Amino acid sequence: MLGHKSAAMTLDVYADLFEDDLDAVAVAMNEAAVRALATR
């Protein structure tokens, strides 16, 4: 979505900006993925 070649590149570029929130972002993304899979 940001136009980067891969998710890894996006994380390399932006991960340091949100270091304090990284765990919360990971938890939120996991919860969203679990909900999405449950609705299949």
MOQUIVEN-V458796 format. One record per backbone hydrogen bond with DSSP energy under -0.5 kcal/mol. NH is the residue of the N-H (numbers start at 1). CO is the residue of the C=O. If there is no record, write none. Layout:
nh->NH co->CO
nh->NH co->CO
//
This chain:
nh->10 co->6
nh->11 co->7
nh->12 co->8
nh->13 co->9
nh->14 co->10
nh->15 co->11
nh->17 co->14
nh->18 co->14
nh->18 co->15
nh->19 co->16
nh->21 co->18
nh->22 co->18
nh->22 co->19
nh->25 co->21
nh->26 co->22
nh->27 co->23
nh->28 co->24
nh->29 co->25
nh->30 co->26
nh->31 co->27
nh->32 co->28
nh->33 co->29
nh->34 co->30
nh->35 co->31
nh->36 co->32
nh->37 co->33
nh->38 co->34
nh->39 co->35
nh->40 co->37
//
